[in-house]
């Protein structure tokens, strides 16, 4: 449509003076600063503690740490001067979207899978994640059995600010041979494809490649495989194929292992971590130590009645003791995927301290496994975890000193995640985490879920709620 030159000239004459009158946009206000006074600050890497420290937090990051840090005027001050602060804990093997129970499943997760939808299990994962965070676990390596990618959805929801929770390192679907860990009938397997989505079946080279790529595409941060869930299992070369394909997406491979032969094949292939320690022995531990393969042993304590036996517990303690003596890289891992009446998911996880103490492992080494080693096996040690300037402000505080008694970790009174207080004085505070729309979209979107490619080499209490 043509316009009159006279009208255009008039519009220009009016627009010029009006534009000139628009005030300049003021500079964005500086983000608020939080200053935390702590009585003791633990460095799990060195096993030492510094007294009377000040932590400054701004924009979700640590900006200053030390005894002589000046607290800026107007800063929000949190007094933890009677508490011990330390980095958040890591559970290196959990299943947040799985909660099997005595009633009605008789602690059989196959029944849980049939009874509970992916949608319900995603909501369970959100609740279990908050329970883990309340217990001091700021990072959870979530290794499958999470319905239809509920683990990845949970990570995205937390990253986008929809709800509070730990940093989730999701595997997506566990990749295994035909049937996964199930033993379905012909009708259930062939006619109803019952194995999916609890497992992603891969029996050929092409299926292995497609399985890894599918999980990576959907946002997995680690690839989990069933090394020997069936008698045939994966060969050393097939495990190497998993490792090579995962490396293209910058991911490591965690292997569920049930037999000594399967563990040997995984070790020979150079797997990143072995999940579960039931089949490991002195010979295998020595090889793992030599290759730097992580041990996520999921050492169930006898105090969780009904989930192990006295004889099995004795073997578990002896195995952990042997692994420590052989200098195997150890992580704190629970496989906590069940309901224990009267306990939160975080309280179930922290109960695994019982096994580590029974194995005679010193408190500083247990703490290292629960923090520094946890960040390393999750491959996030340079992104999150340690209390350092420039890192995300995640930390917890307890009344006692875990270097003196590791059981101090059973009484987490304070939790900060990404610079926001989640728990204070033993009370959970969720208000500041809730939003009417997604926050931090760049952190939780589909594209952001895929890490940069890397070389193929190795590398508490729930409290009240407000």
C-alpha positions in Angstrom: 0.0 0.0 0.0 1.4 3.4 -1.0 1.7 6.2 1.6 1.6 10.0 1.1 5.1 11.6 1.3 3.4 14.3 3.4 2.2 11.8 6.0 5.6 10.1 6.2 7.3 13.5 6.7 4.8 14.4 9.5 5.4 11.1 11.2 9.2 11.6 11.1 8.8 15.1 12.6 6.7 13.8 15.5 8.8 10.7 16.1 12.1 12.6 16.4 11.2 14.8 19.4 9.3 11.9 21.2 12.3 9.5 20.8 14.6 12.1 22.2 12.4 12.4 25.4 12.6 8.7 26.3 14.9 8.5 29.4 18.0 6.3 29.2 17.5 2.8 30.6 19.1 2.7 34.1 21.9 0.3 34.6 20.8 -3.1 35.9 20.9 -3.3 39.7 23.7 -5.5 41.1 22.5 -8.9 42.2 22.0 -9.2 46.0 24.9 -10.7 48.0 24.6 -13.3 50.7 27.3 -13.7 53.3 27.6 -16.8 55.4 29.6 -17.0 58.5 30.7 -20.6 59.3 32.5 -21.9 62.3 34.4 -24.5 60.4 34.9 -25.1 56.7 36.0 -28.6 55.6 38.1 -29.3 52.5 37.5 -33.0 51.8 40.3 -33.1 49.2 43.0 -32.4 51.9 40.9 -33.7 54.8 41.4 -30.4 56.7 39.2 -27.8 58.2 39.6 -23.9 58.5 38.0 -22.0 61.3 35.8 -18.9 61.3 35.4 -18.5 57.5 33.1 -16.2 55.5 31.5 -17.2 52.2 30.1 -14.6 49.9 27.5 -15.7 47.3 26.2 -13.7 44.4 24.3 -14.8 41.3 24.4 -18.3 42.6 28.2 -18.5 42.7 30.8 -18.3 45.4 32.5 -14.9 45.0 34.8 -14.9 48.0 35.9 -17.3 50.7 38.2 -16.8 53.6 38.7 -15.7 57.2 39.3 -12.0 56.4 36.6 -11.5 53.8 34.7 -8.2 54.3 31.0 -8.5 54.3 29.6 -5.8 52.0 27.0 -3.3 53.3 23.5 -4.5 52.6 24.4 -8.1 52.3 22.1 -10.8 53.6 23.9 -12.4 56.5 23.4 -16.1 57.5 25.1 -17.1 60.8 26.4 -20.6 60.8 29.2 -19.8 63.2 28.4 -22.8 65.4 28.2 -25.2 62.4 30.6 -27.1 60.1 30.2 -26.3 56.4 31.3 -28.7 53.7 30.6 -29.4 50.0 27.4 -31.2 49.2 27.3 -35.0 49.2 27.0 -37.3 46.2 25.1 -40.5 45.8 26.8 -42.1 42.8 24.1 -44.7 42.2 20.4 -44.1 42.8 17.1 -44.5 41.1 14.9 -41.5 41.9 11.9 -42.6 39.8 11.7 -46.0 41.4 10.3 -46.7 44.8 9.3 -50.3 45.3 7.7 -51.4 48.6 6.8 -54.3 50.7 3.1 -53.6 50.2 1.9 -54.3 47.5 5.0 -55.3 45.5 6.8 -57.5 48.1 9.9 -55.4 47.2 9.8 -56.6 43.6 10.4 -53.7 41.3 9.0 -55.6 38.3 5.6 -55.3 39.9 6.2 -51.6 40.5 6.9 -51.1 36.8 3.6 -52.7 36.0 1.6 -50.9 38.6 3.0 -47.3 38.3 2.9 -45.1 35.2 5.8 -43.1 33.9 3.9 -40.0 34.9 3.5 -41.1 38.5 7.1 -42.2 38.7 8.2 -38.8 37.5 6.4 -37.2 40.4 8.0 -39.7 42.8 11.4 -38.7 41.3 10.7 -35.0 42.1 9.8 -35.9 45.7 12.7 -38.3 46.1 15.1 -35.7 44.7 13.9 -33.1 47.3 14.3 -35.7 50.0 17.9 -36.4 48.9 18.7 -32.7 48.9 17.3 -32.3 52.4 19.6 -35.1 53.4 22.6 -33.1 52.1 23.0 -34.8 48.7 23.4 -32.0 46.2 24.4 -34.4 43.4 22.7 -37.7 42.4 24.0 -40.0 39.7 20.6 -41.5 38.6 21.3 -44.8 36.8 18.2 -46.0 35.0 15.1 -47.9 36.0 13.4 -44.5 35.8 10.4 -45.3 33.5 10.3 -43.4 30.2 13.2 -41.0 30.7 11.8 -39.5 34.0 15.3 -39.0 35.2 16.2 -36.6 32.3 12.9 -34.8 32.7 13.7 -34.3 36.4 17.1 -32.9 35.6 15.6 -30.5 33.1 12.9 -29.4 35.6 15.5 -28.7 38.3 17.8 -26.9 35.9 15.0 -24.7 34.6 13.9 -23.8 38.2 10.6 -25.5 38.3 11.4 -27.2 41.6 14.3 -27.7 44.0 16.5 -30.8 43.8 20.0 -32.1 43.5 22.1 -31.9 40.3 21.0 -35.1 38.5 23.4 -37.0 36.4 20.9 -39.1 34.4 21.6 -42.2 32.3 18.3 -42.4 30.5 17.3 -46.0 29.8 19.6 -48.8 30.8 20.9 -50.6 27.7 21.0 -54.3 27.8 20.6 -57.5 25.8 17.2 -59.0 25.1 15.0 -58.8 28.2 17.2 -56.4 30.2 17.1 -57.6 33.8 13.6 -59.0 33.3 12.6 -62.6 32.5 9.4 -62.0 30.6 7.1 -64.7 29.1 7.0 -64.9 25.3 3.7 -63.1 25.1 4.9 -60.2 27.3 8.1 -59.8 25.4 7.0 -60.4 21.8 3.4 -59.2 21.9 3.6 -56.5 24.6 7.3 -55.5 24.5 7.2 -55.4 28.3 11.0 -54.7 28.6 10.6 -51.2 27.2 11.0 -48.5 28.6 12.6 -50.0 31.7 15.4 -51.2 29.4 16.6 -50.4 25.9 17.4 -53.7 24.2 20.5 -53.8 22.1 22.0 -57.1 20.8 23.8 -56.1 17.6 26.4 -53.6 16.7 23.8 -51.3 15.1 21.5 -51.6 18.0 24.3 -50.7 20.5 25.2 -47.6 18.5 21.6 -46.6 18.1 20.9 -47.1 21.9 23.8 -44.9 22.9 22.8 -42.2 20.4 19.2 -42.3 21.5 20.1 -41.8 25.2 22.5 -39.1 24.3 20.0 -37.3 22.1 17.4 -37.3 24.9 19.8 -35.8 27.4 21.8 -38.6 29.2 24.9 -37.5 31.0 26.2 -41.1 31.4 25.5 -44.3 29.6 24.5 -47.3 31.7 24.7 -50.8 30.4 23.9 -54.3 31.7 27.2 -56.1 31.2 26.0 -59.5 32.2 22.3 -59.4 33.1 21.8 -62.4 31.0 24.0 -65.5 30.5 25.3 -64.3 27.2 26.1 -60.8 28.3 28.3 -58.3 26.4 31.7 -59.3 25.1 34.8 -57.2 25.7 34.6 -55.8 22.1 30.9 -54.9 22.5 31.7 -53.0 25.7 34.5 -51.2 23.9 31.9 -50.3 21.2 29.7 -48.8 23.9 32.7 -46.8 25.3 33.8 -45.5 21.9 30.3 -44.5 20.8 29.6 -42.8 24.2 32.9 -40.9 23.9 31.7 -39.3 20.7 28.9 -37.6 22.8 31.4 -36.8 25.6 29.9 -39.5 27.9 31.3 -42.2 30.1 30.0 -45.8 30.5 28.8 -47.3 33.8 28.4 -51.1 33.8 26.0 -53.0 35.9 27.9 -56.2 36.8 26.7 -59.4 38.5 29.5 -62.0 37.7 33.3 -62.1 38.0 33.5 -63.0 34.3 31.4 -59.9 33.4 33.5 -57.7 35.6 36.7 -59.0 33.9 35.3 -58.2 30.5 34.3 -54.7 31.7 37.8 -54.1 33.1 39.5 -55.4 30.0 37.4 -53.0 27.9 38.3 -50.1 30.1 34.9 -49.2 31.4 34.5 -46.0 33.5 32.7 -47.5 36.5 31.6 -50.8 37.8 28.2 -50.7 39.5 27.6 -53.2 42.3 30.4 -55.1 44.0 28.9 -58.5 44.6 31.2 -60.1 42.0 34.3 -58.2 42.7 37.3 -59.8 44.4 41.0 -59.1 45.3 42.2 -59.9 41.8 39.6 -57.7 40.1 40.2 -54.9 42.6 43.9 -54.9 41.8 43.1 -54.5 38.1 40.6 -51.8 38.8 43.1 -49.9 40.8 45.7 -50.2 38.1 43.3 -48.9 35.5 41.6 -46.2 37.6 38.2 -47.8 37.2 35.6 -46.4 39.7 33.9 -48.7 42.1 30.2 -47.9 42.8 29.7 -50.8 45.1 26.2 -50.0 46.5 27.0 -51.5 49.9 23.7 -52.2 51.6 23.8 -52.0 55.4 22.3 -54.8 57.5 20.4 -52.1 59.4 18.0 -51.8 56.4 16.1 -54.9 57.4 14.9 -57.0 54.5 17.3 -55.6 51.9 20.3 -57.8 52.7 21.2 -60.7 54.9 23.8 -61.1 57.7 25.9 -63.3 55.4 25.7 -61.0 52.4 26.5 -58.0 54.6 29.6 -59.7 56.0 30.8 -60.3 52.4 29.9 -56.7 51.5 32.0 -55.3 54.3 35.0 -57.6 53.5 34.8 -56.6 49.9 34.8 -52.8 50.6 37.7 -53.3 53.0 39.6 -55.1 50.3 38.9 -52.5 47.7 40.1 -49.8 50.1 43.3 -51.7 50.9 43.9 -52.1 47.1 43.5 -48.4 46.5 40.5 -48.8 44.2 38.9 -45.4 43.4 35.8 -45.5 45.6 32.5 -43.7 45.5 29.6 -43.6 47.9 26.7 -45.3 46.2 23.4 -46.8 47.5 21.1 -48.2 44.9 18.4 -46.8 47.2 15.3 -47.5 45.2 13.0 -48.7 47.8 10.7 -47.4 50.6 11.7 -47.9 54.3 8.9 -47.0 56.5 9.7 -44.0 58.7 12.7 -42.9 56.6 13.0 -40.4 53.7 15.0 -41.3 50.6 17.9 -39.2 52.0 17.8 -41.0 55.3 17.9 -44.3 53.6 20.9 -43.2 51.6 22.9 -41.8 54.6 22.3 -45.1 56.4 24.9 -46.7 54.1 27.5 -45.0 56.3 27.1 -48.0 58.5 28.8 -50.3 56.0 31.7 -48.0 55.4 32.3 -47.6 59.1 32.2 -51.4 59.5 34.8 -51.8 56.8 37.2 -49.6 59.0 37.5 -46.8 56.5 38.6 -43.5 58.1 36.2 -40.7 58.3 38.2 -38.4 56.0 38.3 -41.1 53.3 34.6 -41.7 53.6 34.0 -38.0 53.2 36.3 -37.9 50.1 34.3 -40.7 48.5 31.0 -38.9 49.3 32.2 -35.6 47.8 35.4 -35.2 45.7 35.2 -38.8 44.2 31.5 -38.4 43.6 32.1 -35.2 41.5 34.9 -37.0 39.6 32.9 -40.1 38.7 30.1 -37.8 37.6 32.7 -35.9 35.5 31.6 -32.5 37.0 34.5 -31.8 39.3 35.4 -28.7 37.3 31.8 -27.5 37.0 30.3 -28.0 40.4 30.9 -29.5 43.8 34.0 -28.1 45.5 33.6 -24.9 47.5 35.7 -22.5 45.4 35.4 -19.0 44.0 33.5 -19.1 40.8 31.8 -22.4 41.4 28.0 -22.8 42.0 27.2 -22.1 45.6 26.2 -25.6 46.8 27.1 -26.6 50.3 25.7 -28.1 53.5 26.2 -27.5 57.2 26.1 -29.9 60.2 26.5 -29.3 64.0 29.3 -31.7 64.4 32.6 -32.4 62.6 32.5 -35.2 60.0 36.3 -35.5 60.2 35.9 -36.6 63.8 32.7 -38.6 63.4 31.3 -39.3 60.0 27.9 -39.8 61.6 27.7 -36.0 61.9 26.4 -36.2 58.3 23.2 -37.7 59.7 22.1 -34.3 61.0 22.2 -31.9 58.0 20.7 -28.7 59.3 21.5 -26.3 56.4 21.5 -26.8 52.6 22.3 -24.2 49.9 21.9 -25.1 46.2 22.9 -22.7 43.5 23.0 -19.9 46.0 19.5 -20.4 47.3 18.8 -21.7 50.8 16.8 -24.9 50.7 17.1 -25.9 54.3 17.8 -23.8 57.4 17.7 -24.8 61.1 16.6 -28.2 59.9 13.5 -26.8 58.1 13.0 -27.2 54.4 12.3 -23.9 52.6 11.0 -24.3 49.1 9.4 -21.0 48.4 12.3 -19.3 46.7 12.7 -22.3 44.3 9.2 -22.1 42.9 8.4 -20.1 39.8 5.5 -19.5 37.5 7.6 -20.2 34.5 10.9 -21.7 33.5 14.1 -20.0 34.7 17.6 -20.6 33.3 16.3 -22.0 30.1 19.8 -22.3 28.7 20.6 -24.8 31.5 17.7 -27.1 31.1 16.7 -27.2 27.4 17.2 -30.1 25.1 20.3 -28.7 23.5 21.9 -27.9 26.8 21.4 -31.4 27.9 24.1 -32.7 25.7 27.7 -32.1 26.9 30.5 -31.2 24.6 32.3 -34.0 23.0 35.3 -35.3 24.8 38.3 -37.4 23.9 37.8 -41.2 24.1 40.5 -41.6 26.8 39.9 -42.6 30.4 39.8 -40.1 32.0 19.4 -36.4 56.6 16.9 -35.6 57.8 13.9 -34.3 56.0 13.0 -31.8 58.8 9.9 -29.7 58.7 8.5 -28.0 55.6 7.6 -24.4 55.1 
